[in-house]
Amino acid sequence: MATITKRESGKWQAIVRKEGKSRSRTFSKRADACRWARETELQVERGEWQKPSEGAASTMTLGQVLGRYRDEVTMSSPI
């Protein structure tokens, strides 16, 4: 279910696929990629697989994101 590949940059990419959906991460060490892949596969087996798009970011519009940035980041920075 998981695929571990070495990228041109020398880093390792782990990809876990299920039902046409996939999740991937890149690591500097192969052992870390393998560990993440095993943990992710266990989540799939336990039924804990969640779509990466499930969360607040998937429901926000660009305007809401920019407004939040304006309110929380730019207004709190001293000029």
Summary of the structure (lengths in Angstrom):
residues: 79
radius of gyration: 17.7
end to end distance: 51.4
largest distance: 51.4
contacts: 166
relative contact order: 0.13
helix: 42%
strand: 24%
